Amino acid sequence: MVVHTTRLFIDGPMRRVLELAAAVRDSEGTLPLDAELRRFIRTTHATVATEWVCPIETVTALLDHVAGLCAEGVEAAPQEFHDLLDRAGAGTDAAAYLHSLARTIRTLAQNSQDDYDELPLSRWEVEVRFPRLSGFGVNWVYDGEYATLQDSLQAAVDSEHPYCGEFLAPLAAEAQSALVLFPGKQAMEDRLSPVVEWATPQALRHLLQAVDDHMQREHTAPS
C-alpha cells in the first residue's frame, strides 16, 4: 500500500477515535465510551479551523468507508491499524464495530453540549486545547533558568519580538480561554494544573498583562 493511503488507516480521525475507544476498553469500565466520544466531538467543534478541515460528518463517513473496506476483506491495511482496531473492539467484527462507532458519533453530535461542569475536560483534551501553555512550561519555566515565574514570562515575551503575532497572540488566547473554562484557583488546580503545572489564575493574568504591555509598546501604530 502506498504511504499516503496508509495514513488513512493509522492517522487523523481514524486513529484518534480508535485510540479513545481502546482507552475506554483498557479502563475496564472507568471511562464511558459515550463520554470520550462526546469529548472528541467537543474538541472538533472547539475551533472553526478544525471543523473546516474535518467536520464530524466527514469523520463518520470515514469510519463507514473503512468499515466497508474491512467487510470486503481488505488485505493492504497496515498491521498497526489492525492492532489498534483489535484493542478497541476486543476481537468483535471489525466492520460492524466501525459502523457502530459512526452511528454513535452521529447520534451524540446531534445533541452535543459543551457543559464543562457535567463533562469536565479530560487530560487529553487539555493537551489538545492548550498546547502552547503546555509547551511554555517546558521551554520557559521548568528548567529553572529564571528566578521567578514573572521573569520567565517576561523573557518569553521579549524573545519572540518582532514575530510576536505567531507566538504571543495564540498563547494569550489560550490563557484567556483557560481563565474562562477554569474559573477560580480550585477549578484550575483540579483540571488544568495536572497537565500545565505552572498555570494558576494569577500566573495567566500576569502572562496576559505582559503580552498586552508588549503589544502596546512595540506593535501599536503611532497616532
C-alpha positions in Angstrom: 0.0 0.0 0.0 1.3 3.4 -0.9 2.3 5.7 2.0 -0.4 8.3 1.5 -3.1 5.7 1.6 -1.7 4.0 4.7 -2.2 7.3 6.6 -6.0 6.8 6.1 -5.9 3.9 8.5 -3.2 4.9 11.0 -3.5 8.7 11.4 -6.0 11.5 11.6 -9.6 10.9 12.8 -9.5 7.2 12.4 -6.6 6.9 14.8 -8.0 9.4 17.3 -11.4 7.7 17.5 -9.9 4.2 17.8 -7.3 5.3 20.4 -10.2 6.7 22.5 -12.2 3.5 22.1 -9.1 1.5 23.1 -8.5 3.6 26.1 -12.1 3.1 27.2 -11.7 -0.7 26.9 -8.4 -0.6 28.7 -10.0 1.4 31.6 -12.2 -1.7 32.4 -15.3 0.5 32.9 -13.7 3.6 34.4 -14.2 5.6 31.2 -17.6 5.5 29.4 -17.3 5.4 25.6 -20.1 7.9 25.1 -18.3 10.4 27.3 -15.0 10.1 25.4 -16.7 10.4 22.1 -18.6 13.5 23.3 -15.2 15.0 24.2 -14.0 14.1 20.7 -17.0 15.9 19.2 -16.5 18.9 21.6 -12.8 19.1 20.6 -13.7 19.1 16.9 -16.3 21.9 17.5 -13.8 23.9 19.5 -12.4 25.8 16.6 -13.7 26.9 13.2 -10.5 25.7 11.6 -10.9 22.1 12.8 -14.5 21.9 11.6 -13.5 23.5 8.3 -10.8 20.9 7.7 -12.6 17.8 9.0 -16.2 18.1 10.3 -17.8 15.4 12.3 -19.8 14.3 9.3 -16.5 13.6 7.5 -15.2 11.6 10.4 -18.3 9.3 10.5 -18.2 8.9 6.7 -14.6 7.8 7.0 -15.5 5.3 9.7 -18.2 3.9 7.5 -15.9 3.8 4.5 -13.2 1.9 6.3 -15.9 -0.4 7.7 -16.8 -1.2 4.1 -13.2 -2.0 3.2 -13.0 -4.3 6.2 -16.1 -6.1 5.1 -14.6 -6.6 1.7 -11.6 -8.2 3.3 -9.0 -5.5 2.5 -5.6 -7.1 3.0 -3.5 -4.0 2.4 -4.4 -2.1 5.7 -1.3 -1.9 7.9 -0.9 -4.1 10.9 -0.8 -1.1 13.1 -4.4 -0.4 12.2 -5.5 -4.0 12.8 -3.7 -4.0 16.2 -5.5 -0.8 17.3 -8.8 -2.0 16.0 -8.4 -5.2 17.9 -7.6 -3.2 21.1 -10.7 -1.0 20.6 -13.1 -3.7 19.6 -11.7 -6.6 21.6 -12.0 -9.0 18.7 -15.5 -8.1 17.5 -16.4 -8.0 13.9 -14.3 -5.1 12.5 -16.9 -3.7 10.0 -19.8 -3.9 12.5 -17.7 -2.2 15.2 -16.7 0.7 12.9 -20.2 1.2 11.7 -21.3 1.2 15.4 -18.8 3.9 16.2 -20.0 6.0 13.3 -23.6 5.7 14.4 -22.8 6.6 18.0 -20.9 9.7 17.0 -23.7 10.8 14.7 -26.2 10.4 17.5 -24.1 12.2 20.1 -23.3 15.0 17.6 -27.0 15.7 17.1 -27.3 16.6 20.8 -23.8 17.8 21.5 -23.3 20.1 24.5 -20.3 22.0 25.9 -21.2 21.7 29.5 -17.8 21.5 31.2 -19.3 21.1 34.7 -21.2 18.0 33.5 -18.3 16.7 31.4 -15.0 18.1 32.6 -12.1 18.4 30.2 -10.0 15.3 30.3 -6.2 15.3 30.3 -6.0 14.6 26.6 -8.5 17.4 25.8 -6.3 19.8 27.8 -3.2 18.7 25.9 -5.0 19.3 22.6 -6.8 22.5 23.5 -3.8 24.2 25.3 -0.6 23.1 23.5 1.1 26.5 23.8 0.5 26.8 27.5 1.9 23.2 27.9 4.9 24.0 25.8 5.5 27.2 27.6 6.2 25.4 30.8 8.7 23.1 29.2 10.5 25.9 27.4 10.5 28.7 29.9 9.6 27.5 33.4 10.5 24.0 34.5 14.3 24.2 33.9 14.8 26.9 36.5 16.7 29.3 34.2 14.8 32.2 35.7 14.5 33.2 39.3 10.7 33.8 39.2 7.8 33.0 37.0 7.4 36.7 36.3 11.0 36.7 34.9 10.2 33.6 32.8 7.0 35.3 31.4 8.9 38.5 30.5 11.8 36.7 28.9 9.4 34.6 26.8 7.5 37.7 25.7 10.7 39.6 24.8 12.3 36.6 23.0 9.7 36.4 20.2 9.9 40.0 19.0 9.3 41.0 16.3 7.4 37.8 15.3 5.0 38.2 18.2 1.9 37.6 16.3 2.9 34.0 15.6 3.6 33.1 19.2 2.2 35.6 21.6 -1.3 36.0 20.2 -2.2 32.3 20.3 -0.6 31.9 23.7 -2.6 34.8 25.1 -5.8 33.3 23.5 -5.2 30.0 25.3 -4.5 31.8 28.6 -7.8 33.8 28.3 -9.7 30.7 27.4 -8.3 28.8 30.4 -9.4 31.6 32.7 -12.9 31.3 31.4 -13.1 27.5 31.4 -11.4 27.1 34.8 -12.8 30.0 36.9 -11.1 30.2 40.3 -8.0 28.7 41.8 -9.6 25.4 42.7 -11.1 24.7 39.3 -7.7 25.4 37.7 -5.8 23.2 40.1 -8.3 20.3 39.6 -8.4 20.4 35.8 -5.6 22.4 34.2 -2.7 22.3 36.6 -2.2 18.4 36.4 -1.2 19.0 32.8 0.0 22.6 32.8 1.8 22.6 36.2 2.7 26.3 36.3 -0.7 27.6 35.4 -2.6 29.5 38.1 -5.2 32.3 37.6 -2.6 34.8 38.8 0.1 33.4 36.5 -2.1 33.5 33.5 -3.2 37.1 34.3 0.4 38.1 34.6 1.1 36.5 31.2 -1.8 38.4 29.6 -0.7 41.6 31.1 2.9 41.1 29.9 1.7 40.3 26.4 -0.7 43.3 26.3 2.1 45.6 27.6 4.5 44.4 24.9 1.9 44.7 22.1 1.0 48.2 23.1 4.6 49.2 23.4 6.1 47.5 20.3 3.2 46.9 18.0 0.9 49.9 18.1 0.8 52.2 15.1 1.7 55.8 16.0 -1.3 58.1 16.3 
